[in-house]
Amino acid sequence: MTRRVEAESTALILVDFQERFAGAVKGFDAAVSRASVLASMAQILEIKIVVTEQYPQGLGVTVSTLRAALGEYTPLEKTVFPATRAEGFDLGGATAAIVAGVEAHVCVAQTVLDLLDAEIQVHVVADAVASRSNSEKDAALARLRDEGAVITMTEAVLFELTGGSSHPRFKELQGLVK
């Protein structure tokens, strides 16, 4: 098993970037901005994208900034915390997952732990996750690292997936972070 993220075996999971979290979650807008880069990257590289919404009737739908980056998609509605336990959750055969979302210490953490239990290689994108406080986010990332997840950053994932400037879509992908 490779420790690097590879486009052909990876899915992107975007957990609960919803309207009602915008005012309550510290760093929400910054995390949405990075998640939007990840969504655009996944579309360019044809990586499967799973978008979840926790009880959208109460928490609203995915925020407009991220919806714009996703284009046409169907969110996976859930009332359980881990995305993996939502009806219809499917990685399409991927053996690795890039995970971003809110809140880091609840839905993101429980999703990552389930993926690790299923022997999926997990890359948690630290600048694309958020919680109500920095201490909750920091504790979640430390725990997930201890459990075996790779903690990474948006640009690191993007450039790891390209492998270098010879990648046929490199310039297009590079433009996402310039």
Phi, psi and omega in degrees: 000132177279148177270351180272151177277134182231134187303320187289345182237017189237147171240153175255128178244120179249110190260111163057045174278073190252158186307314186291342178280343187305315182273344187258341187255124180293130179077016184301310183298320179295319179295320177297318179301315180289322177296326178294322175297315178299319179297316179296317178301314181298322178294316180299319183268002179059044176269136178300137179240129174246122179244127179247155174225120179278117177038068185298337178298330181256328185255000180082178182266178176303137184299149188300323180302314180287321177303319180297320180289331182281332187070223181278126179203163175239115180288152176264107180283142181214157172236001174262157181287309180285130178301327182299338182260005177284142179299127179094359179298130183204126178270002178062032178088000180297144177255001178219155179221139170259125187238134174219156176154190178226154342273146186305320186272356181241268187295319179295310182300314181294325176296312181298316180298318176298318179297316178298319177299330179273009179063033171270133175287127187241131175243108179268124184269102189301323181277002178238023172233155181208159176218175179297334177219158178296325181294323177294317178297312181299317179296319179297314181296320178297316179297314182295323175298314180299327181281349176119001177282150173272125177262126188219189180230161183305307182297323179299316178297312183302311183284333174293322179292331179276325179078349179153175185289351179278352178300135184299339181249014186304310183299318178297317179291318179301323179299339179291335185245005178276000000 
